[in-house]
Amino acid sequence: MTNQEIKCVGVVVKPNHKEAWATARELSDWLEKRNINLIGKPREETERFGAEACGIETVGLEKFQAQADLIVVLGGDGTMISTARLTGDREVLVLGINYGSLGYLTEFRIEEMFGALEAILAGDYEIDRRVMLEVEHRRDGEILESGRVLNDVVINKAALARIIEIEVELDNLFVNSFRADGLIVATPTGSTAYNLSAGGPIVYPSMNAVVLTPICPFTLTNRPIVVPDAAAINLHLKNENEGVAITLDGQIGYQMRTGDTVSIRKSPTNFNLVQPPNRNYFDVLRNKLKWGR
């Protein structure tokens, strides 16, 4: 992806967050002075503060994906993760302004926003390209649901369900049948999320890898596996069980039945984060994981 002229900015705002909406109003005024259009993707729930009051033109998903050259995310990591489903197939820049608690992905502080925008408009920025995964949930050969994830795909059981068995294939080669409470398929970005809590490794963001991590495996020798992200991964739910679900980035979920298959492939589109010039990945890790404290 080459540095491109920014003609239209899309904005995604953390729901019902007064300060984030106030910043959206400032952003609207700042862009209007520079003759740059600002559009927003409306959410299903009713916002208490409203895009129209902030000077933001709300548009449908197709128009948002087609027109936005830069997406400004005013929120936390959850808002950023949901933005991964809004980027479409274009290589769009994403600038994350942290209004959340963690800030793994929304790395810019609010006071840094306009300086970062000035640099982006001048073409002076670096891109942190993050891998995303395309997911299909199949039953009897029919695609029931599909989606894209930035963090992870998780199959897990309900609280009172028995241990489930998930058969894993990699490029049509049998890997293992994991008997566990579930299985996580995580990108390098998602390696510091649920994968880390389940005992999986931290993977550097630019690595071309995917992590398969069993959740509370029945056999302790079933350990996390790091595989190439170019591989085709197929997960088969083998045993009869009630209350098994697949979740995409922890935000969208579907029920599964015995015999269902989940197919996972590397997305042809990256998630292109604008990188802060004064911080790096290890600065973020040390801060968020409190290393050395």
C-alpha positions in Angstrom: 0.0 0.0 0.0 1.4 3.4 -1.0 0.8 6.7 0.7 -2.4 8.1 -0.9 -4.3 11.4 -1.0 -7.0 11.6 1.6 -10.2 12.9 0.2 -12.8 11.3 2.5 -12.5 10.3 6.2 -14.8 7.8 7.8 -15.3 7.9 11.6 -16.4 5.1 14.0 -17.3 6.3 17.5 -17.6 4.3 20.7 -21.3 4.0 21.4 -22.8 6.3 24.0 -19.5 7.9 24.9 -19.9 11.6 25.5 -16.2 12.6 25.2 -15.7 10.6 22.0 -18.7 12.3 20.4 -17.3 15.7 21.5 -14.0 14.8 19.7 -16.0 13.7 16.6 -17.5 17.2 16.5 -14.0 18.8 16.7 -12.8 16.4 14.0 -15.7 17.4 11.8 -14.9 21.1 12.1 -11.1 20.4 11.5 -11.8 18.5 8.3 -14.3 21.0 7.0 -11.7 23.7 7.1 -9.5 21.5 4.9 -12.4 20.6 2.5 -12.3 17.0 3.4 -15.6 15.1 3.7 -16.5 13.2 6.9 -18.8 10.2 6.8 -19.9 7.8 9.5 -21.3 4.3 9.6 -24.6 4.3 11.6 -25.0 1.6 14.3 -28.1 -0.4 15.0 -28.6 1.0 18.5 -29.7 4.6 18.9 -26.9 6.9 19.9 -27.6 9.5 22.6 -25.3 12.1 21.1 -26.0 11.6 17.4 -23.8 11.9 14.3 -25.9 14.7 12.7 -25.2 17.0 15.7 -21.5 16.5 15.1 -21.6 17.3 11.4 -21.1 13.7 10.3 -22.9 12.4 7.2 -24.2 8.9 8.1 -24.0 6.5 5.2 -24.7 2.8 4.5 -22.0 0.2 4.7 -21.4 0.0 1.0 -20.9 3.7 0.6 -18.7 3.8 3.7 -16.5 1.1 2.3 -16.3 2.6 -1.1 -15.5 6.3 -0.1 -13.5 6.3 3.1 -9.7 6.7 2.4 -9.0 6.9 6.1 -11.0 5.7 9.1 -10.6 7.4 12.4 -11.7 5.2 15.3 -12.7 7.0 18.5 -13.0 4.3 21.1 -11.2 1.3 22.6 -9.9 -1.9 21.2 -13.4 -3.3 21.0 -14.5 -0.4 18.7 -11.3 -1.0 16.6 -12.0 -4.7 16.3 -15.5 -4.0 15.0 -14.0 -1.6 12.5 -12.2 -4.5 10.8 -15.6 -5.6 9.6 -16.3 -2.2 8.0 -13.2 -1.9 5.8 -14.4 -3.9 2.9 -11.8 -5.1 0.3 -10.0 -1.8 -0.1 -6.7 -1.1 1.6 -7.9 1.7 3.9 -5.8 3.5 6.5 -7.0 3.2 10.1 -6.1 5.7 12.9 -7.1 4.6 16.4 -7.7 7.2 19.1 -7.8 5.6 22.5 -11.0 6.1 24.5 -10.9 2.6 26.1 -8.9 0.9 28.9 -6.3 -1.2 27.1 -5.2 0.5 23.9 -3.3 -2.4 22.2 -4.7 -1.2 18.9 -6.0 2.3 19.6 -2.5 3.6 20.3 -2.8 7.3 19.8 -3.8 9.6 22.7 -6.5 12.2 22.1 -3.9 15.1 22.3 -2.0 13.4 19.4 -4.9 13.1 17.0 -4.6 16.4 15.0 -0.9 16.1 14.8 -1.2 12.6 13.4 -3.9 13.8 10.9 -1.6 16.6 9.7 1.2 14.0 9.1 -1.2 11.7 7.3 -2.5 14.4 5.0 1.1 15.3 4.2 1.9 11.7 3.4 4.3 11.3 6.3 3.3 8.1 8.2 4.2 4.5 8.7 1.7 1.6 8.4 1.5 -1.4 10.7 -0.2 -4.1 8.4 -2.2 -6.6 10.4 -3.3 -10.0 9.1 -7.1 -10.7 9.1 -8.8 -14.1 8.6 -11.9 -15.0 6.5 -14.3 -17.4 8.2 -17.1 -19.7 6.8 -19.4 -21.8 9.0 -20.7 -24.7 7.0 -23.4 -27.4 7.6 -24.0 -30.2 5.1 -21.9 -28.3 2.5 -24.0 -25.1 2.9 -22.4 -21.9 4.1 -24.5 -20.7 7.0 -22.5 -17.7 8.0 -19.3 -15.9 7.0 -17.2 -13.1 8.4 -13.8 -11.6 8.9 -11.8 -11.4 12.1 -8.9 -9.3 13.3 -8.3 -11.1 16.6 -9.6 -14.7 16.7 -12.1 -17.4 15.9 -13.2 -19.3 19.0 -15.2 -22.5 19.3 -16.2 -23.2 22.9 -18.8 -25.1 24.9 -21.5 -23.7 27.2 -20.9 -23.7 31.0 -22.6 -27.0 31.7 -21.7 -28.9 28.4 -19.3 -31.8 28.3 -15.8 -31.7 26.8 -16.1 -31.2 23.0 -14.0 -32.8 20.3 -12.7 -30.6 17.4 -10.8 -32.2 14.5 -8.3 -29.9 12.9 -7.0 -30.1 9.3 -4.3 -28.0 7.8 -4.2 -27.9 4.0 -6.2 -31.1 4.1 -3.7 -32.8 6.4 -5.0 -34.2 9.7 -3.4 -32.4 12.6 -5.2 -33.7 15.7 -8.6 -34.2 17.4 -8.5 -31.8 20.3 -10.7 -32.8 23.3 -11.1 -29.6 25.3 -13.4 -26.9 26.4 -12.8 -25.2 23.1 -10.3 -24.1 20.5 -8.9 -20.6 19.6 -7.5 -19.7 16.2 -5.7 -16.4 16.7 -3.9 -14.0 14.4 -0.7 -12.3 15.7 -2.9 -9.4 16.7 -5.2 -11.7 18.6 -2.3 -13.5 20.3 -2.4 -11.0 23.2 -6.2 -11.5 23.7 -8.0 -14.7 24.6 -5.1 -16.7 23.3 -2.8 -15.3 25.9 -5.3 -16.0 28.7 -5.5 -19.6 27.5 -1.7 -20.1 27.7 -0.9 -19.4 24.0 2.2 -17.5 22.9 2.6 -13.8 22.1 3.3 -13.5 18.3 4.9 -10.4 16.8 2.3 -8.6 14.7 4.2 -8.8 11.4 4.7 -12.6 11.6 3.0 -14.7 8.9 1.5 -17.0 11.4 -1.7 -18.2 13.1 -1.9 -19.8 16.5 -4.1 -22.8 17.4 -4.7 -22.9 21.1 -6.9 -25.5 22.9 -8.9 -24.2 25.9 -8.4 -26.4 29.0 -7.4 -29.5 27.0 -8.3 -32.9 28.4 -4.8 -34.1 27.5 -2.1 -31.9 28.9 0.3 -32.7 25.9 -2.1 -30.9 23.6 -0.3 -27.6 23.4 -0.7 -24.5 21.2 0.6 -24.8 17.7 1.9 -22.0 15.5 1.2 -22.6 11.7 1.7 -20.5 8.5 -1.1 -18.0 7.9 -1.2 -19.1 4.2 -2.6 -22.5 5.2 -6.2 -23.5 4.8 -7.6 -24.4 8.3 -10.7 -26.6 8.7 -12.3 -27.3 12.1 -14.8 -30.1 12.4 -17.1 -30.5 15.5 -17.1 -34.3 16.0 -19.2 -35.2 19.1 -22.8 -34.8 20.0 -23.1 -31.8 22.4 -25.5 -29.0 23.2 -24.5 -25.4 23.7 -21.4 -25.2 21.4 -20.9 -21.8 19.8 -18.4 -20.2 17.4 -17.6 -16.5 18.0 -15.8 -14.1 15.7 -13.6 -11.6 17.6 -15.8 -12.1 20.6 -18.5 -9.9 19.1 -20.5 -12.1 16.8 -21.6 -15.6 17.7 -23.4 -18.6 16.1 -24.6 -22.0 17.4 -22.9 -25.1 16.1 -24.1 -28.7 15.7 -22.2 -32.0 15.4 -20.7 -32.3 11.9 -20.4 -28.6 11.3 -17.2 -27.3 9.7 -15.5 -24.0 10.2 -13.2 -23.0 7.3 -10.5 -20.3 7.9 -8.3 -18.6 5.4 -6.1 -15.6 5.4 -7.9 -12.5 4.2 -6.5 -10.9 1.0 -7.0 -7.5 2.7 -4.9 -6.2 5.6 -5.9 -4.1 8.5 -3.7 -1.0 8.0 -3.0 0.8 11.3 -1.2 4.1 11.3 1.8 3.7 13.6 2.7 6.2 16.2 6.2 7.6 15.5 7.2 7.7 19.1 6.2 4.2 20.2 6.8 0.6 19.1 5.2 -2.8 19.8 7.4 -3.6 22.7 6.6 -0.3 24.4 3.0 -1.3 24.2 3.6 -4.8 25.6 5.7 -3.5 28.5 3.1 -1.0 29.4 -0.1 -3.1 29.0 1.4 -6.3 30.5 3.2 -4.4 33.2 6.5 -6.1 32.6 9.2 -5.2 35.1 6.7 -3.9 37.7 
